[in-house]
Amino acid sequence: MPRTVNDHTSRESYLRAATNELRPYFAKHGLVLPEKIRFAIAFTSHGKKGKVAGECWHAGASDDNHHEIIIRADFADPAEVLGILVHELVHAALPPDVKHGKEFRDAALRIGLEGQMRHAMPGAVLKE
């Protein structure tokens, strides 16, 4: 297997590139990702000890109408980080008042997430 070169200077750059690669996949499954998304590797509003791996703050929470996606700083495995990103992107593609109920579940399953919706992670289709 050929080795992939990491040409990203920051984890945020990696998340931005991954999101742009995922846009057509989301669109194919009926979900439009917002254009204005900012990424941060930090601790969520629940802190390091919380069980929350990521957060999506909708554009209305930002002065410049950017969605804010936060991935917890103590996650380093690229596949795990990508899984958290996909979960948060589903939130970004849905209205702000949608939590982890039926609308989120339907969208997450279409995208290829599996498991309990609060912690849904990529299933076999997305891992591939």
C-alpha positions in Angstrom: 0.0 0.0 0.0 1.5 3.4 -0.9 2.2 5.7 1.9 0.1 8.9 2.1 1.9 12.1 2.7 0.4 14.5 5.3 0.7 17.9 3.8 -1.5 19.7 6.4 0.2 22.1 8.7 -2.5 21.9 11.3 -5.2 19.6 12.4 -7.7 22.3 11.5 -6.4 22.2 8.0 -7.0 18.4 7.9 -10.6 18.9 9.1 -11.3 21.5 6.5 -9.8 19.3 3.7 -11.8 16.3 5.0 -15.0 18.3 5.0 -14.5 19.5 1.5 -13.8 15.9 0.4 -17.1 14.8 2.2 -19.3 17.5 0.6 -20.3 15.5 -2.5 -20.9 12.4 -0.3 -23.2 14.3 2.0 -25.0 15.9 -1.0 -25.5 12.5 -2.6 -27.4 11.5 0.6 -29.5 14.7 0.7 -27.5 16.7 3.2 -26.0 20.1 2.3 -23.1 21.2 4.3 -22.8 25.0 5.0 -20.1 26.8 3.3 -19.0 28.8 6.3 -17.5 26.3 8.8 -14.7 27.0 11.2 -12.8 24.1 12.9 -11.1 24.0 16.3 -9.2 21.4 18.2 -9.9 22.2 21.8 -11.9 21.1 24.7 -15.7 21.2 24.3 -18.0 23.3 26.6 -18.2 20.2 28.8 -14.4 20.2 29.4 -11.9 17.4 29.1 -13.5 15.1 31.5 -16.8 15.2 29.8 -18.0 12.4 27.5 -18.6 14.8 24.6 -16.1 14.2 21.8 -17.2 17.1 19.6 -19.6 19.9 19.3 -21.3 21.8 16.5 -22.3 25.4 17.1 -24.6 26.7 14.4 -24.1 29.9 12.5 -26.5 31.9 14.8 -24.0 31.5 17.7 -21.2 33.3 15.7 -21.0 37.0 14.9 -19.8 36.2 11.4 -22.3 33.4 10.7 -19.8 30.6 10.7 -20.7 27.1 12.0 -18.1 26.2 14.6 -17.1 22.5 14.9 -15.0 21.6 17.9 -13.1 18.3 18.2 -11.8 17.5 21.6 -8.1 17.9 21.8 -7.2 14.6 23.4 -8.4 12.6 20.4 -5.5 11.8 18.1 -6.4 8.7 16.0 -7.2 10.0 12.5 -10.0 7.6 11.9 -11.6 8.4 15.3 -11.2 12.2 14.6 -12.8 11.7 11.2 -15.7 9.9 12.7 -16.3 12.7 15.2 -16.1 15.2 12.4 -18.7 13.3 10.3 -21.0 13.2 13.3 -20.7 16.9 13.8 -21.1 17.6 10.1 -24.5 15.9 10.3 -25.4 18.4 13.0 -24.2 21.2 10.8 -26.4 20.0 7.9 -29.5 20.0 10.0 -31.5 22.8 11.7 -30.0 24.1 15.0 -32.9 22.7 17.1 -32.3 19.1 15.9 -30.5 17.2 18.6 -30.1 13.4 18.4 -33.7 12.5 17.8 -35.4 11.0 14.7 -34.4 13.7 12.2 -30.7 13.3 13.3 -31.0 9.5 13.3 -32.4 9.4 9.8 -29.7 11.6 8.4 -26.9 9.9 10.3 -28.0 6.4 9.1 -28.2 7.7 5.5 -24.6 9.0 5.8 -23.4 5.7 7.3 -23.1 6.4 11.0 -24.0 3.6 13.4 -24.6 3.0 17.1 -26.3 5.1 19.8 -27.0 8.4 18.1 -25.4 10.6 20.8 -22.1 8.8 20.1 -22.8 7.6 16.5 -19.6 6.7 14.7 -18.8 5.5 11.1 -20.1 2.1 10.2 -18.5 -0.2 7.6 -19.6 2.0 4.6 -17.9 5.1 5.9 -14.8 3.3 7.2 -14.2 2.0 3.7 
